[in-house]
């Protein structure tokens, strides 16, 4: 992103930055922080903080491979807000990742068409 910060939005959005980063990791667990930041329109520092938060609370872990990381999402983690009590990370990601695949035209051929 040429070293520039993404444009700041002053209005609210439906998804948190934590959800955006988690969905981007689900889409590609080997994605670099730089690429996650560009994809989510966040700073690299913000993505590092979000990854730290997600790891601290057990939603995410990583393995160092060479100079990069491979992230592993804990799909059985339960969402934090009382209004979503009982819903899992897997349930959230199933919606977000499918939508991202449709939007970008990248649909997983291992997923039956009626499950997409």
C-alpha positions in Angstrom: 0.0 0.0 0.0 3.0 2.3 -0.6 3.5 2.9 3.1 0.3 4.9 3.3 -2.3 4.2 5.9 -5.7 3.0 4.6 -8.3 5.7 4.5 -9.9 6.1 7.9 -13.7 5.5 8.1 -15.7 7.6 10.6 -18.8 5.5 10.2 -19.7 2.2 11.7 -19.4 -1.2 10.0 -21.1 -4.5 10.5 -18.0 -6.5 11.1 -15.2 -5.9 13.6 -11.6 -5.8 12.5 -11.1 -9.0 14.5 -13.7 -10.8 12.4 -12.1 -9.4 9.2 -8.6 -10.6 10.1 -9.9 -14.0 11.2 -11.8 -14.4 7.9 -8.7 -13.4 5.9 -6.6 -15.9 7.8 -9.3 -18.6 7.2 -9.0 -17.8 3.5 -5.2 -18.2 3.5 -3.5 -19.4 6.8 -0.1 -18.7 5.3 -0.9 -15.0 4.4 1.7 -12.5 5.6 0.8 -9.8 8.0 1.5 -7.2 5.3 -1.0 -9.0 3.0 -3.6 -9.4 5.8 -3.3 -5.7 6.5 -3.8 -4.7 2.8 -6.7 -7.1 2.4 -8.5 -5.8 5.5 -7.5 -2.2 4.9 -5.7 -2.0 8.3 -2.2 -1.1 9.4 0.3 -3.9 9.9 0.5 -2.9 13.6 -3.3 -3.2 13.9 -3.2 -6.7 12.4 -0.4 -7.7 14.7 -2.4 -6.5 17.7 -5.5 -8.4 16.5 -3.6 -11.6 16.0 -2.1 -11.2 19.5 -5.7 -10.7 20.9 -7.0 -13.8 19.1 -4.0 -15.9 20.2 -4.3 -14.7 23.8 -7.9 -15.8 24.0 -7.4 -19.2 22.3 -9.1 -18.5 18.9 -5.8 -18.7 16.9 -2.4 -20.2 17.1 0.6 -20.1 14.8 3.6 -22.1 13.8 6.7 -20.4 12.5 7.8 -21.8 9.2 11.0 -20.2 7.8 10.4 -16.4 7.8 6.6 -16.8 7.9 3.8 -18.2 10.0 1.1 -20.7 9.4 -2.0 -19.8 11.4 -4.4 -22.3 12.8 -7.9 -21.2 13.8 -9.7 -23.0 16.7 -13.1 -23.6 15.0 -14.8 -24.7 18.2 -14.1 -21.4 20.0 -17.4 -19.7 21.1 -18.1 -16.1 20.1 -17.6 -13.7 23.0 -20.7 -11.5 22.9 -23.7 -12.8 25.0 -26.0 -12.2 22.0 -24.1 -14.9 20.1 -23.8 -17.3 23.0 -23.2 -20.8 21.7 -22.2 -19.8 18.2 -18.8 -21.0 17.2 -16.0 -19.4 15.2 -16.6 -22.1 12.5 -20.2 -20.9 12.1 -19.1 -17.3 11.7 -16.3 -18.1 9.3 -18.6 -20.4 7.2 -20.6 -17.3 6.3 -17.7 -14.9 5.9 -15.3 -17.1 3.9 -18.1 -18.3 1.6 -19.1 -14.7 0.9 -15.4 -13.7 0.2 -15.1 -16.7 -2.2 -18.2 -15.6 -4.1 -17.1 -12.0 -4.2 -13.6 -12.7 -5.5 -14.7 -15.6 -7.7 -12.5 -18.1 -5.8 -14.8 -20.9 -4.9 -13.4 -24.1 -3.2 -14.0 -27.0 -5.5 -13.9 -29.4 -2.5 -17.2 -27.8 -1.2 -20.3 -29.2 -2.7 -22.2 -26.6 -4.7 -25.3 -26.7 -2.5 -23.0 -26.0 0.6 -21.4 -22.9 -0.9 
